[in-house]
Amino acid sequence: MKKLAKIMIMLFAFVMMVPAFAACTPPRDQVLRIYNWGYFLHPEVGARFEQYMLSEHGEEVTVQFFYFDSNETAYRTIAEQGLDRDIVVPSDYMVERLIAGEYLQRLDHALITSELARHYALNQVSSTNFRSLLRAPILASSNTYDPGQLYSVPFLWGTLGIMYNRSIISSSEDVALMRSWGSLFGEGGIPIRANETYPAVFMKSAQVRDNYAAAMLFYFSDELRERSNNLTNFSNPLYIELMEAIFTNFDYGTESFWYTEFGINDPFDHAVEILRQQRRDMNVTFEMDTGMFNMQENIPTATAGLAWSTDAGFVMNENPYAPVADMLYYVAPEEGTNLWINNLVIPESAGNPRLANKFIAFSLREDIARLNTLSTGSPAANQEAMVALEAELRADNTRWVNDGQPRPAYFKPMILNLMFPSDDVLARSFIMGDFGDRFGEGSLMWNRVTAPL
């Protein structure tokens, strides 16, 4: 009986605790769940949004963060598992795929405009029309995967390029070589390729699309130079035709563009062979994030590799996670490259779309845009904020000192070009489309590339 009585007392205590526990859990309509890349949002943003909602709307809300490591992981979470997330931050092609699968809900443009009006009154945003805040090429590119921005608003963007250790690759001849995709491939590759103690090239582990783009841009580098009048005219229709084909035309067969123009039966097969040849010619290491952190720590084996501009910006900027690494260098190769745009979207399964739309407007504020750009090194969607920040950084020489010593002369112009790409860089940067019906075949390219030689 004593044992039974003890059990009854414990059960009673548990039952009495349930209401108290439930009272500590905020109602779902007061919680914003953000599903994002690991470091694509400054940690202060959540607290600032909570403060804004309390001061301007009288609402106590809680921001919760969840993280993914790839677009494909985010897709599985939203499309296949249907987990309750209010904001997701997918890249351009994944927005296209999510829209096609009807996994996103339309944005509430009226609510976003209303919120922007509040921010306008607070002098934190320059317009109540979110499209007018976007840089023209970014707005045009956004229209390719989400016409009219019905489901998405650009958040941060940048380019695909090459990051390398300037303390290892330092001569003017070698530095000039790194401006081309050829530096990552074959006999024209980085000069220490013969030294097997160094992995000459870091490529993206399982990131099929990025490796595919790099391989195709390398293979057609001479053709791209010719079609752009030796890199002087990126508006040449022939140059645009080939760049758009590389990034959006995945057809195969004897009637495809690739076969009729270049005798290539299947662009996937072609890219696989280029990447396998790269493994034969060079010492290739596949990685996700270790390459950029090894470069940041000046580990000798971290020489050069394929990188998103936000990788480079992250390890070259002052942020809560990483000290500045000023022996590094990033370049968007001169033949042309990929423009990536990460977007804010609201899944169909979101439990709090009202708060999600308010946060999207909040993300466009000038102070929030500035905070995220300084943390990640990636330009935010608010172009006016970016123009002001660039002017400030160009004039502020105190930022370009490390422990009292001036940073290398190349560092300031390089990182400013990385953070604020020029019109010339954008003219040779193209959005990559979704593989569409060939998605499964595209995924299998990774296994084919890494199979034993």
N, C-alpha and C positions, 0 to 999 in steps of 0.2 A: 504493500500500500504506500509505503514511504517513497518507493521508486516511482509509482504511478503519480503520486502527488507532486513529486519533483518535476516529472515530465509535464504535468498540467500547468505548473507554475511557469515553466520555461516557455510553453506554448502561449500562455497568456501574455507573458512579457513580450514575446515576438509579435503577437497580434497588436499589442499596444504600441510597439515600435513602428509598425508599418505606416500609420498615418503621419508620424513624425518624419520618417524617411521620405514619404511622398511629398510632404510640405517643403522639403529641401530641394526637390527637383522642380525647376521652373516649368511652367506650362509650355507646351510645344509652340504656341504662338508668340512666345517671348524668347525663343532660341533660334539663332541663325547658325546653321551647320555649313561650313566652308570646306570643300574638298579640293586640295591644291597640291602643286608640286612642293617639294620639301622646303625651298627657300624663296619662293616667288611672291612672298608677301611679307613686308616688314612686320615684326611681332607687335609693334605698337598700334597697328591699324585696327585690330580687333578692339582694343581698349578705347581707342578714339571713336570708333563707331558706337560703342556702348555709351560713351559720354555724350555724343551727339544726340542719340535717340532719347536720352534722359533730359537733356537741356532743351531740345527743340520740340520734342513730342511728349515729354513726360512719361516715357515708357522705360521700364527697367528690362533690358534685354541682355542676353548672354551669347557671346560668340564662341562657338566650338570649332576647333580646327582638326581636320583629318587629312592625311597625305597619301599621295600615290607616286610611283616611280616612273611611270610611262603612260602615254595616252591609251595604250591597249589595256593597262590595268584599270584605268578610269572607265574605259568602255565596258569592261566586264562587270565592274561594280554597279554601274548605272543601268546598262542595257540588259545584262543577264541576271544580276542579283536583285536589281531594283531597290538598292538601299536608299534610305531616306537622307538625301543631301540637298541643301537648298541652293548652293552655288557650287559649280564645278568650273575648272579652268582648263579646258582642252585646247589643243592647237587647231589651226585652221582646217586641216583635212578631217580631223576627228569631229569637228562641228558638222561638216558636210555629211559624214557617216551617221551621226546621231540624228540629224534632221531627216535623212532618208529613212531611218528606222522608226521615226516618230517617237523618239525617246526624249524630246525636249518640248517644253511648253513655250508659247509665244511670250515675249516680254510685254509688260504693261507699259507701253510708251507714255501713256497719260500720267501714270504714277511717277515714272522716271522724270518726266518734264516738270511735274509738280515739285518733286524733291530738288531738282536742279534750281528751281526758282528760289527755294529756301537757301540753298548754298550761294546763289547769286546775291541774295540780300546780305549774306554773311561775308561777302567779298572773297569767297573761296573758289569761285568758278566764274569764267568770263561770259558764259552763254547758257541759256536754258535749252538750247538745241544741241543734243549730244553729238550729232553728226558734224556740226560746225567746229567741234573741238578737235576733230581728227585731222591729221595730216592728209592731204589729198591722195597720195599714193596708197596710204593705209586704208582709207575709206574705199578707194577703188578696188584694192585687193580683197577687202572684206566682202565686197559685193560678189566676188567670184564664188564664194562658198556659202554665203548667206545674203542673197539679194535683199536690200532694204534693211538689213540688220533686224530682221523680225525675231530672231532667236538668240542673237549674240551681240555683245559689245566688245570691241578690242580692249585689251587690258595692258599687256606688255608685248613688245615685239623686238625683232632683231634679225640677224643673219646667221648663216652657216659658214664657217671658215676654218682657218688654221691657227692654232695657238702653239707657240714654241718658246723654248728657253733661250733668251737672248745672250745669256752668259756662256752658252755652248755654241750657238750659231751666231757668230758676231761679225765676221768680215762683211764688207759691203757686197761682195759677190754672192755670198751665201744668203745674206738678207734679201737681196734682189731675187734670188731663186725662190724664196718662200712666198713670193707674191702670186705664184702660179700653182694650180692643182697638181702640176707635174712634180712638185716637191715631195708629194706623198707617194709617188708611184715610180717604179722602174729605175732605169739608168739615169734619169734626170732628177732623181730624188735627193733628199738631204745628204750632205757630203759625208756624214759619218756612217752611212748605211753599211759599210764593210766591217765596222767594228761591232762584233757580235755581243760585246758586253753591254751595249746600249740597245734597247728596243727602238729602232729608228722611227717607227710610226705607231701611234695609238689610234685605233679605230673604234667606233662605237659598238659595244657589245649588244647584240640582238636588235640594234636600231637599223633595220633593213633599209628603210627609206633614205636615211642620211648617207649610208654607205653606197646605196644605189646612185644617189645624186652625185656624190663625189666621183664615183667611177665613170659615169657618163660624161660629166663635165671635163674630167681628165682626158677621156678618149677623144672627145670632140673639141679639145682646146684649140687646135690649129684651125679647125673649121670655124669656130666661134670668132677667132681673131680675124679671119678672112672676111666673115660676114659682117663684122663691125668695123671694117676698114682699119684694121690693126688697133682695135680697142679705142677708136675715136668717135664712133657713131653707134650707140646702143639703141637708137630709134630706127635703125635700118630694118625694114620688114623681114629680110632674110635672117637676120640675127634673132629677131623676136620669134620667128617661125620655129627655129631650131630650139631656142630656150623653152618655148611653150611645149614643144614636143617632148623634150627631156622631162619636164615636170608634170605633164598632164596626159601624154599619149602613151598608153601601155598596151596598144594593140599589137597583134602579131600575125604572121602569115604573109603570103606573097602579094597581097593587095594592101598591106599596111604602109604607112608613111616610111617606116624604118626600112622596109624591103625595097620599095620603089626608089627611095633616095640614096640608101647606103648599102643595100644588099644584106641587111640584118633581118633574119627571120623572126627573132623574138628578143626584145630589149632586155627581158629578165635573164635569159640565157647569156646574153652578151655581157651584162653587168657582172654576173656570177664569174664568168671566165676572167674578166679584168681584175676582180678582187682576188681570185685564186692566183693569178699571175703576180699580183702585188705580194702575196705571201711567199711566192717562190723567189722574187727579186729582193725582198726586204725583210727585215726582222719586225714582224707585225705583232702587236699586242692588242687584244680586244678588251675594252673596259667600259664601264658606265660612268663613274665619277672619279675613280682613283687617279686617272691621268691628270686631271686638273689639280687635284690636291697634292699629288706628287710633284707637279711642276711648281706649285705654290711653295712647297717646302724645299725646293731646289735640290731634289733628289736627282743625281746624275743620270739615272736611267730614264728620266722623264724628259725627253728631248723635244718632240713635236707630235702633233696629232690633230685629228678632226675634232672640231669644237663648235658648240653653239656660242654665239656672242655673249649670252648670259653666263655660260661657264666662265669665260674669260673675265667678263665684267664682275662676276661674283668674287673671284680671287684677286682682282686688282683694285677693288673698292673697299672703303671703310664700311664695314657692316658688323652686326653682332656676332657673326660666325667666323670670319676669316680676316687675318691681318693683310694689309696691302702687300702684294708681291710684285715689285717693280722691275724684276729681271725678266718678266714675261712680255710677250708681244702677241697681238692678235691681228690678223689680216683677213678681209673678205677678198678672196682671190680675184684677180683682175679680169679673168675670162667671163665671170658671172657666177651667181650663187643663188642659194635658196633664201627667200624671205619667209620667216615664220612669224605667226601672230598667235599669241595666246589670248583666249577670250573668256568672258564671264557669261555663263549660260545657266538656265534653271531647268533641271530635269523634270520630266513629267511626274516623277514620283516624289518631288519635293514636298515636304510637309509645311513649309512656310514661305510660299512665293511672294507674299506681300513684303516681308522683311527682306527677301532676296532682291526685289526690284529697288527697294530703298538703298540697299548696299551698293548696287550697281551704280546708282547716281552718286553715292558717296565716293566711290572709287575714282570718279572723274574730277574730284576736287583738286585744286592746284597743290595744296599742301600734301595730300595723299599721293598724288603723282610724283611729287618731288621726293617724298620719303622712300617710295618703292624704287625709283630710279637710282638714288644714291646707294641703296642697299644692294641691288642686283646688277647695276650697270646697264640695264635695259631701258630704252625709252618708253615712257608711259603713253597712254592714248591721248592725253591732253596736250596738244601741240603747243599752245600758248605757254603752258607751264614749262615745257621743254625748251622753248626759245629763251625764256627768262633764265632758266637754270644754266643753260649752256653759256650765255653771256656772263653770268656770275662766275662760273668756274674758269672761264678763259681769263677773266680779270683778276682772279684770286690766286696769287702766286704762293701764298702760305700753304695751300693744299698740296703743292708739289715739292714738299720737303719731307724727308723720312729720317726721324731721329736727329733732326738738326742739319742733315746733309741733303743737298739738292738731289732730287731723283734724276735719272739719266735724261739727257736732252730729248730723246725720242719719246719718253713716257707720256708727257702731257698731250702732245698732238695726237699720239696713237690712241690713248684712252678716250679722248674727246671725240675722235672719229668713230670709235667703237660705240660710245654711248649715244651719239647723235649722228647717225649715218647721213652722208651728204646726198644730194639729189643724184649725183653721178653713181653712187653705190646703189641707190634705189632703182636707177634706170637699168641696172644689170642684175637685179634681184627679183626672183619670180616665186610665186606661191606654188607649192606642190600639191596636186590634187590627190584625192583618195584613189587607191588601187581599184575600188569598185568591185566588179565581178571577179577580178583577179586577186582579191585580197588574200585568199588562201594560198595561192601560188606565190604571192609576194612574201608571205610569212615563211614559206619553206625555203626561200632563197638563203636565209641565214644558215640553215642546216647544210645547204649545198656549198656555201662559201667556206664553212669551217670543217667540212669533211676532210679526212686525211688526203694529203696531196699524192 
